[in-house]
């Protein structure tokens, strides 16, 4: 009989308050790093930073270039579409080894990529 290893995935629910309309929503995160949240109430896009323990460290409004469906989406840090420098910063943030300056730089880069300005 083959033994199968089942990896338990950590999931942490938490509340987000939309920075545009103030509506409160419960979302579930399963991995540290950056994520996108689109408010189901008003459609505002938000960029989030989650630490190693899945605690919310930053929440910023962004202007998405394309309309995003409502909900919560974790970003793929390994995506070849992201610049190498940004992938390195995101990996450091997800591992918990990023300095506050690294995290701020990554946040600014992601906001620019999403069309949110400087």
MMTF fields as JSON, N, C-alpha, C and O atoms, coordinates in Angstrom:
{
  "mmtfVersion": "1.0.0",
  "mmtfProducer": "UNKNOWN",
  "numBonds": 471,
  "numAtoms": 472,
  "numGroups": 118,
  "numChains": 1,
  "numModels": 1,
  "chainsPerModel": [1],
  "groupsPerChain": [118],
  "chainIdList": ["A"],
  "bondAtomList": [4, 2, 8, 6, 12, 10, 16, 14, 20, 18, 24, 22, 28, 26, 32, 30, 36, 34, 40, 38, 44, 42, 48, 46, 52, 50, 56, 54, 60, 58, 64, 62, 68, 66, 72, 70, 76, 74, 80, 78, 84, 82, 88, 86, 92, 90, 96, 94, 100, 98, 104, 102, 108, 106, 112, 110, 116, 114, 120, 118, 124, 122, 128, 126, 132, 130, 136, 134, 140, 138, 144, 142, 148, 146, 152, 150, 156, 154, 160, 158, 164, 162, 168, 166, 172, 170, 176, 174, 180, 178, 184, 182, 188, 186, 192, 190, 196, 194, 200, 198, 204, 202, 208, 206, 212, 210, 216, 214, 220, 218, 224, 222, 228, 226, 232, 230, 236, 234, 240, 238, 244, 242, 248, 246, 252, 250, 256, 254, 260, 258, 264, 262, 268, 266, 272, 270, 276, 274, 280, 278, 284, 282, 288, 286, 292, 290, 296, 294, 300, 298, 304, 302, 308, 306, 312, 310, 316, 314, 320, 318, 324, 322, 328, 326, 332, 330, 336, 334, 340, 338, 344, 342, 348, 346, 352, 350, 356, 354, 360, 358, 364, 362, 368, 366, 372, 370, 376, 374, 380, 378, 384, 382, 388, 386, 392, 390, 396, 394, 400, 398, 404, 402, 408, 406, 412, 410, 416, 414, 420, 418, 424, 422, 428, 426, 432, 430, 436, 434, 440, 438, 444, 442, 448, 446, 452, 450, 456, 454, 460, 458, 464, 462, 468, 466],
  "bondOrderList": [1, 1, 1, 1, 1, 1, 1, 1, 1, 1, 1, 1, 1, 1, 1, 1, 1, 1, 1, 1, 1, 1, 1, 1, 1, 1, 1, 1, 1, 1, 1, 1, 1, 1, 1, 1, 1, 1, 1, 1, 1, 1, 1, 1, 1, 1, 1, 1, 1, 1, 1, 1, 1, 1, 1, 1, 1, 1, 1, 1, 1, 1, 1, 1, 1, 1, 1, 1, 1, 1, 1, 1, 1, 1, 1, 1, 1, 1, 1, 1, 1, 1, 1, 1, 1, 1, 1, 1, 1, 1, 1, 1, 1, 1, 1, 1, 1, 1, 1, 1, 1, 1, 1, 1, 1, 1, 1, 1, 1, 1, 1, 1, 1, 1, 1, 1, 1],
  "groupList": [{"groupName": "UNK", "atomNameList": ["N", "CA", "C", "O"], "elementList": ["N", "C", "C", "O"], "formalChargeList": [0, 0, 0, 0], "bondAtomList": [1, 0, 2, 1, 3, 2], "bondOrderList": [1, 1, 2], "singleLetterCode": "X", "chemCompType": "L-PEPTIDE LINKING"}],
  "groupTypeList": [0, 0, 0, 0, 0, 0, 0, 0, 0, 0, 0, 0, 0, 0, 0, 0, 0, 0, 0, 0, 0, 0, 0, 0, 0, 0, 0, 0, 0, 0, 0, 0, 0, 0, 0, 0, 0, 0, 0, 0, 0, 0, 0, 0, 0, 0, 0, 0, 0, 0, 0, 0, 0, 0, 0, 0, 0, 0, 0, 0, 0, 0, 0, 0, 0, 0, 0, 0, 0, 0, 0, 0, 0, 0, 0, 0, 0, 0, 0, 0, 0, 0, 0, 0, 0, 0, 0, 0, 0, 0, 0, 0, 0, 0, 0, 0, 0, 0, 0, 0, 0, 0, 0, 0, 0, 0, 0, 0, 0, 0, 0, 0, 0, 0, 0, 0, 0, 0],
  "groupIdList": [1, 2, 3, 4, 5, 6, 7, 8, 9, 10, 11, 12, 13, 14, 15, 16, 17, 18, 19, 20, 21, 22, 23, 24, 25, 26, 27, 28, 29, 30, 31, 32, 33, 34, 35, 36, 37, 38, 39, 40, 41, 42, 43, 44, 45, 46, 47, 48, 49, 50, 51, 52, 53, 54, 55, 56, 57, 58, 59, 60, 61, 62, 63, 64, 65, 66, 67, 68, 69, 70, 71, 72, 73, 74, 75, 76, 77, 78, 79, 80, 81, 82, 83, 84, 85, 86, 87, 88, 89, 90, 91, 92, 93, 94, 95, 96, 97, 98, 99, 100, 101, 102, 103, 104, 105, 106, 107, 108, 109, 110, 111, 112, 113, 114, 115, 116, 117, 118],
  "secStructList": [7, 7, 7, 7, 7, 7, 7, 7, 7, 7, 7, 3, 3, 3, 3, 3, 3, 7, 6, 6, 6, 7, 7, 3, 3, 3, 3, 3, 3, 7, 1, 1, 3, 3, 3, 3, 3, 3, 7, 6, 6, 6, 7, 7, 3, 3, 3, 3, 3, 3, 7, 6, 6, 7, 7, 3, 3, 3, 3, 3, 3, 3, 7, 7, 1, 1, 7, 7, 7, 1, 3, 3, 3, 3, 7, 7, 6, 6, 7, 6, 6, 1, 7, 2, 2, 2, 2, 2, 2, 2, 2, 2, 2, 2, 2, 6, 7, 7, 7, 2, 2, 2, 2, 2, 2, 2, 2, 2, 2, 2, 2, 2, 2, 6, 6, 7, 7, 7],
  "xCoordList": [0.839, 0.0, 0.886, 1.826, 0.589, 1.357, 0.825, -0.376, 1.749, 1.348, 1.39, 2.394, 0.318, 0.252, 0.41, -0.218, 1.253, 1.457, 0.479, 0.506, -0.354, -1.318, -0.811, -0.691, -0.526, -0.03, -1.209, -2.053, -1.242, -2.303, -1.963, -0.839, -2.912, -2.707, -3.318, -4.488, -2.524, -2.975, -3.925, -3.624, -5.043, -5.983, -6.376, -6.761, -6.27, -6.596, -7.638, -7.377, -8.825, -9.819, -9.531, -9.075, -9.798, -9.675, -10.581, -11.031, -10.838, -11.73, -10.937, -9.873, -11.484, -10.936, -12.007, -13.176, -11.62, -12.54, -12.096, -10.955, -13.004, -12.713, -12.327, -13.011, -11.224, -10.756, -11.558, -11.406, -12.415, -13.216, -14.622, -15.053, -15.337, -16.729, -16.915, -17.982, -15.886, -15.975, -16.644, -16.747, -17.102, -17.752, -16.732, -15.561, -17.207, -16.34, -16.612, -17.764, -15.531, -15.647, -14.71, -13.659, -15.086, -14.223, -13.591, -14.289, -12.256, -11.524, -10.659, -10.427, -10.182, -9.329, -8.017, -7.999, -6.918, -5.583, -4.956, -5.187, -4.154, -3.509, -1.995, -1.304, -1.467, -0.019, 0.433, -0.298, 1.647, 2.163, 2.535, 2.67, 2.696, 3.092, 2.044, 1.377, 1.903, 0.997, -0.251, -0.222, -1.349, -2.626, -3.427, -3.167, -4.39, -5.311, -6.692, -7.104, -7.402, -8.778, -9.608, -9.262, -10.694, -11.625, -12.916, -13.552, -13.296, -14.478, -15.739, -16.011, -16.515, -17.758, -18.806, -19.727, -18.673, -19.669, -19.497, -20.475, -18.227, -18.024, -17.052, -16.94, -16.346, -15.42, -14.021, -13.194, -13.726, -12.388, -11.36, -11.605, -10.204, -9.123, -8.149, -7.82, -7.696, -6.763, -5.588, -5.753, -4.414, -3.217, -2.911, -2.893, -2.667, -2.424, -1.046, -0.519, -0.464, 0.759, 0.461, 0.036, 0.685, 0.469, 1.816, 2.643, 2.045, 3.328, 3.328, 2.363, 4.42, 4.617, 3.497, 3.16, 2.916, 1.835, 0.453, -0.562, 0.427, -0.797, -1.528, -2.752, -0.763, -1.323, -1.242, -0.268, -2.262, -2.298, -1.335, -1.467, -0.359, 0.645, 0.399, 0.784, -0.241, -0.513, -1.704, -1.923, -2.473, -3.638, -3.699, -3.844, -3.588, -3.577, -4.571, -4.712, -5.249, -6.096, -5.21, -4.182, -5.588, -4.875, -5.898, -7.04, -5.472, -6.325, -5.921, -4.874, -6.742, -6.432, -6.596, -7.534, -5.667, -5.736, -6.973, -7.667, -7.249, -8.429, -9.38, -8.948, -10.656, -11.636, -11.398, -11.272, -11.339, -11.135, -12.449, -13.217, -12.719, -13.937, -13.821, -12.712, -14.955, -14.905, -14.224, -14.306, -13.557, -12.971, -11.512, -10.956, -10.909, -9.552, -8.698, -9.067, -7.554, -6.655, -5.23, -4.714, -4.597, -3.193, -2.36, -2.687, -1.279, -0.433, 0.599, 1.11, 0.904, 1.905, 3.279, 3.592, 4.092, 5.418, 6.371, 7.368, 6.081, 6.981, 6.626, 7.258, 5.641, 5.204, 6.333, 6.961, 6.583, 7.626, 7.224, 8.043, 5.957, 5.493, 5.99, 6.002, 6.402, 6.913, 8.398, 9.13, 8.861, 10.304, 11.094, 10.609, 12.311, 13.142, 13.374, 13.316, 13.635, 13.863, 12.64, 12.768, 11.469, 10.237, 10.023, 9.607, 10.301, 10.159, 11.069, 10.671, 12.297, 13.223, 12.695, 12.755, 12.179, 11.625, 10.4, 10.238, 9.535, 8.343, 8.712, 8.088, 9.718, 10.171, 10.716, 10.45, 11.477, 11.994, 10.857, 10.891, 9.851, 8.708, 7.939, 7.546, 7.728, 6.995, 7.755, 7.148, 9.084, 9.913, 10.101, 10.629, 9.671, 9.815, 11.167, 11.488, 11.984, 13.325, 13.463, 14.564, 12.367, 12.421, 12.494, 11.855, 13.275, 13.316, 12.071, 11.423, 11.721, 10.582, 10.783, 9.824, 12.035, 12.318, 12.068, 11.531, 12.461, 12.2, 10.698, 10.248, 9.932, 8.487, 7.849, 6.957, 8.302, 7.763, 8.091, 7.244, 9.327, 9.727, 8.884, 8.414, 8.693, 7.883, 6.446, 5.829, 5.92, 4.558, 4.436, 3.476, 5.402, 5.373, 5.464, 4.76, 6.335, 6.481, 5.18, 4.748, 4.559, 3.307, 2.207, 1.431, 2.138, 1.118, 1.302, 0.325, 2.567, 2.823, 2.412, 1.827, 2.72, 2.354, 0.828, 0.32, 0.115, -1.332, -1.999, -3.224, -1.201, -1.761, -2.122, -2.868, -1.587, -1.948, -1.072, -1.208, -0.177, 0.666, 1.899, 2.217, 2.61, 3.893, 3.806, 4.827],
  "yCoordList": [-1.177, 0.0, 1.244, 1.345, 2.163, 3.398, 4.404, 4.657, 4.958, 5.998, 7.344, 7.711, 8.052, 9.362, 10.435, 10.404, 11.36, 12.481, 13.585, 14.095, 13.931, 14.995, 16.239, 16.276, 17.228, 18.479, 19.35, 19.713, 19.675, 20.551, 21.982, 22.442, 22.648, 24.031, 24.935, 24.8, 25.835, 26.802, 27.774, 28.305, 28.007, 29.003, 29.875, 29.381, 31.178, 32.105, 33.102, 33.866, 33.093, 34.098, 35.412, 35.407, 36.527, 37.828, 38.824, 38.595, 39.934, 40.956, 42.041, 42.461, 42.484, 43.611, 44.682, 44.376, 45.921, 47.037, 47.769, 48.219, 47.883, 48.574, 50.02, 50.716, 50.455, 51.822, 52.855, 54.057, 52.392, 53.33, 53.479, 54.594, 52.37, 52.451, 52.099, 52.349, 51.518, 51.181, 49.853, 49.47, 49.141, 47.842, 46.851, 46.846, 46.022, 45.035, 43.657, 43.268, 42.926, 41.604, 40.64, 41.044, 39.368, 38.325, 37.58, 37.111, 37.472, 36.735, 35.685, 35.749, 34.723, 33.666, 33.644, 33.518, 33.766, 33.726, 32.375, 31.794, 31.877, 30.583, 30.641, 29.654, 31.802, 31.895, 33.337, 34.28, 33.496, 34.852, 35.509, 34.842, 36.815, 37.552, 38.571, 39.137, 38.8, 39.825, 39.2, 38.086, 39.937, 39.462, 40.662, 41.804, 40.377, 41.397, 41.115, 39.959, 42.156, 42.029, 43.067, 44.248, 42.63, 43.533, 43.536, 42.495, 44.69, 44.829, 44.455, 45.043, 43.48, 43.113, 44.226, 44.252, 45.145, 46.205, 47.341, 47.835, 47.761, 48.929, 48.686, 49.527, 47.546, 47.221, 47.782, 47.624, 48.442, 49.006, 47.889, 46.907, 48.051, 47.062, 47.468, 48.644, 46.477, 46.694, 45.731, 44.593, 46.197, 45.367, 45.121, 46.057, 43.846, 43.476, 42.858, 42.255, 43.005, 42.316, 41.5, 42.04, 40.175, 39.261, 38.734, 38.329, 38.738, 38.254, 36.726, 36.066, 36.181, 34.726, 34.049, 32.895, 34.769, 34.221, 34.553, 34.364, 35.051, 35.437, 36.599, 36.703, 37.469, 38.704, 39.78, 39.851, 40.61, 41.696, 42.787, 43.331, 43.115, 44.13, 45.437, 46.499, 45.377, 46.6, 46.356, 45.246, 47.421, 47.385, 48.73, 49.768, 48.716, 49.949, 49.852, 48.801, 50.951, 51.029, 51.104, 51.782, 50.424, 50.525, 50.69, 50.243, 51.331, 51.445, 50.344, 50.424, 49.331, 48.21, 48.644, 49.363, 48.194, 48.515, 47.875, 48.507, 46.644, 45.938, 45.715, 45.61, 45.644, 45.373, 43.964, 43.004, 43.856, 42.567, 42.101, 42.917, 40.799, 40.304, 40.443, 40.443, 40.563, 40.674, 39.463, 38.355, 39.68, 38.575, 38.791, 39.875, 37.73, 37.728, 36.782, 35.62, 37.253, 36.418, 36.585, 37.7, 35.466, 35.503, 35.583, 34.948, 36.367, 36.543, 35.431, 34.974, 35.0, 33.962, 34.617, 35.336, 34.364, 34.986, 34.459, 35.11, 33.295, 32.686, 33.057, 32.572, 33.896, 34.248, 34.902, 35.85, 34.388, 34.956, 36.328, 37.028, 36.711, 38.02, 39.14, 40.306, 38.782, 39.78, 40.016, 39.068, 41.267, 41.53, 40.761, 40.554, 40.338, 39.533, 40.237, 39.6, 41.543, 42.286, 42.213, 42.033, 42.35, 42.281, 40.879, 40.726, 39.85, 38.464, 38.219, 37.55, 38.759, 38.598, 39.295, 38.739, 40.509, 41.236, 40.529, 40.449, 40.014, 39.307, 38.023, 37.675, 37.325, 36.094, 36.406, 35.67, 37.496, 37.899, 38.25, 37.889, 38.956, 39.326, 38.089, 37.99, 37.153, 35.931, 35.077, 34.385, 35.123, 34.336, 35.039, 34.452, 36.29, 37.026, 37.676, 38.123, 37.742, 38.308, 39.683, 40.229, 40.241, 41.555, 42.653, 42.575, 43.661, 44.831, 45.664, 45.453, 46.603, 47.478, 48.221, 48.459, 48.587, 49.27, 48.353, 48.788, 47.066, 46.088, 45.959, 45.955, 45.853, 45.685, 46.922, 46.793, 48.112, 49.339, 49.424, 49.814, 49.058, 49.082, 48.101, 48.44, 46.893, 45.894, 46.384, 46.204, 47.005, 47.528, 48.597, 48.593, 49.512, 50.571, 49.978, 50.419, 48.974, 48.349, 47.656, 47.776, 46.931, 46.251, 47.248, 47.026, 48.347, 49.358, 49.922, 50.147, 50.155, 50.672, 49.661, 50.028, 48.379, 47.336, 47.212, 46.898, 47.459, 47.35, 48.628, 48.696, 49.63, 50.878, 51.881, 52.827, 51.676, 52.544, 53.743, 54.437, 54.028, 55.229, 55.003, 53.862, 56.088, 55.984, 55.488, 55.366],
  "zCoordList": [0.0, 0.0, 0.0, 0.789, -0.865, -0.937, 0.069, 0.162, 0.806, 1.76, 1.057, 0.447, 1.148, 0.525, 1.587, 2.645, 1.27, 2.186, 1.798, 0.678, 2.713, 2.475, 3.195, 4.42, 2.407, 2.968, 3.373, 2.553, 4.665, 5.137, 4.77, 4.969, 4.251, 3.859, 4.921, 5.276, 5.406, 6.391, 5.725, 4.656, 6.331, 5.833, 7.018, 8.078, 6.814, 7.9, 7.402, 6.473, 8.024, 7.66, 8.389, 9.533, 7.728, 8.384, 7.679, 6.557, 8.362, 7.825, 7.115, 7.57, 5.984, 5.237, 5.146, 4.915, 5.325, 5.127, 3.866, 3.768, 2.907, 1.661, 1.963, 2.714, 1.369, 1.595, 0.808, 1.027, -0.112, -0.879, -0.295, 0.001, -0.128, 0.328, 1.796, 2.356, 2.437, 3.856, 4.161, 5.326, 3.133, 3.36, 3.936, 3.557, 4.853, 5.485, 4.883, 4.689, 4.592, 3.977, 4.69, 5.187, 4.74, 5.298, 4.133, 3.234, 4.154, 3.131, 3.806, 5.013, 3.033, 3.568, 2.81, 1.585, 3.541, 2.943, 3.247, 4.308, 2.297, 2.501, 2.323, 2.578, 1.884, 1.746, 1.96, 1.656, 2.486, 2.706, 1.387, 0.361, 1.428, 0.232, -0.137, 0.729, -1.42, -1.923, -2.51, -3.033, -2.414, -2.951, -3.445, -3.066, -4.285, -4.773, -4.216, -4.119, -3.852, -3.394, -4.133, -4.148, -4.742, -5.399, -4.595, -4.427, -4.105, -3.253, -4.035, -5.082, -3.537, -4.208, -4.147, -4.963, -3.184, -3.014, -4.015, -4.577, -4.238, -5.103, -6.256, -7.148, -6.254, -7.338, -7.179, -8.078, -6.045, -5.827, -5.658, -4.957, -6.309, -6.227, -5.121, -4.967, -4.354, -3.254, -3.398, -3.837, -3.026, -2.967, -1.497, -0.698, -1.135, 0.251, 0.411, -0.524, 1.591, 1.966, 3.204, 4.225, 3.113, 4.232, 4.7, 3.883, 6.025, 6.537, 6.646, 6.263, 7.171, 7.268, 8.065, 7.8, 9.047, 9.872, 9.312, 9.982, 8.071, 7.367, 8.038, 7.959, 8.699, 9.246, 8.176, 7.427, 8.109, 7.141, 7.575, 8.671, 6.719, 7.033, 6.299, 6.787, 5.129, 4.371, 3.465, 2.98, 3.246, 2.374, 1.671, 2.318, 0.334, -0.451, -1.605, -2.23, -1.876, -3.065, -4.297, -4.278, -5.36, -6.633, -7.741, -7.629, -8.8, -9.972, -10.935, -11.577, -11.032, -11.913, -13.366, -13.711, -14.214, -15.634, -16.253, -17.051, -15.896, -16.39, -15.226, -14.078, -15.514, -14.468, -13.915, -14.674, -12.603, -11.956, -11.348, -10.836, -11.399, -10.761, -9.243, -8.708, -8.54, -7.085, -6.467, -6.997, -5.352, -4.62, -4.259, -4.439, -3.746, -3.209, -4.029, -4.204, -4.543, -5.334, -4.839, -4.767, -4.499, -4.115, -5.383, -6.386, -5.343, -6.525, -6.605, -5.582, -7.815, -8.062, -8.123, -9.073, -7.109, -7.034, -8.093, -8.407, -8.645, -9.625, -11.063, -12.001, -11.24, -12.585, -13.367, -12.896, -14.563, -15.41, -15.95, -16.545, -15.741, -16.178, -15.261, -15.653, -14.032, -13.101, -13.339, -13.625, -13.227, -13.359, -12.3, -11.187, -12.65, -11.75, -10.413, -9.361, -10.447, -9.206, -8.303, -7.092, -8.882, -8.105, -7.55, -6.402, -8.354, -7.867, -6.67, -5.716, -6.713, -5.584, -4.329, -3.233, -4.494, -3.345, -2.773, -1.555, -3.655, -3.196, -2.463, -1.46, -2.961, -2.304, -0.911, 0.039, -0.789, 0.524, 1.476, 2.652, 0.963, 1.804, 2.259, 3.421, 1.348, 1.684, 2.688, 3.505, 2.628, 3.546, 4.886, 5.831, 4.965, 6.217, 6.403, 7.504, 5.331, 5.466, 4.813, 4.751, 4.331, 3.686, 4.74, 5.789, 4.442, 5.304, 5.016, 3.992, 5.892, 5.578, 4.256, 3.522, 3.954, 2.688, 1.5, 0.482, 1.625, 0.563, 0.314, -0.831, 1.393, 1.268, 0.621, -0.218, 1.008, 0.417, -1.067, -1.872, -1.433, -2.836, -3.651, -4.737, -3.134, -3.837, -3.992, -5.042, -2.938, -2.991, -4.07, -4.84, -4.131, -5.154, -6.562, -7.469, -6.744, -8.054, -8.473, -9.619, -7.533, -7.852, -8.192, -9.121, -7.442, -7.737, -9.131, -9.846, -9.532, -10.883, -11.943, -12.962, -11.704, -12.664, -12.8, -13.876, -11.712, -11.734, -12.215, -12.317, -12.508, -13.03, -11.954, -12.206, -10.736, -9.624, -9.442, -8.435, -10.359, -10.261, -9.411, -9.075, -9.051, -8.347, -6.935, -6.26]
}
